[in-house]
Amino acid sequence: MGAGRTIPWLSQQTGIALHVLQKQLATQLDFTVTDLAEIADALSIDVARLLPRSAET
């Protein structure tokens, strides 16, 4: 994540419970659209950067 940003930091910034975020990152739980928006906001990036690229591009 870089720049001192850790999973606990991201959990705190987004309001996603740490145990939930850990499961999401381990692909044991799906992210919601809201989760992705919160993560993008916390990281100051466009939410599109969190989505897989289309195979058609």
BELWO-V763855 format. One line per field, one symbol per residue. ss: DSSP state (@ for helix, = for strand, . for the rest). phi: phi as a letter, one per 20 degrees, with the letter a starting at -180 (. if undefined). A space follows every 50 residues. Layout:
ss->???
phi->???
This chain:
ss->......@@@@@@@@...@@@@@@@@.......@@@@@@@@@@@...@@@@ .......
phi->.nlmedffffgffeneggfffffffelecefeffgffffgffelcfgffe dffffee
